[in-house]
């Protein structure tokens, strides 16, 4: 065997539906019509930090939940 089973823990290639509902922490302020950043405990779709948008202002350190995936940007809302 070249790779150990379970060695790669990313979720690369999973459908966007599996990311919806995941909870993360805001690492860069999110403002309406401006992108911020969210860090997740485990990688989602191959990365653990994602650019995100929201309908309301969300400050650094707040917990958010993924509502939708729009291209390569997550739409999030407060938990």
Secondary structure, DSSP 4 states (H G I P E B T S, - for coil): --S-TT-----TT--GGGTTT-EEEEEE-BBTTB-EEEEEEEEETTEEEEEEE-SS-B-TT-EEEEEEEETTEEEEEE-
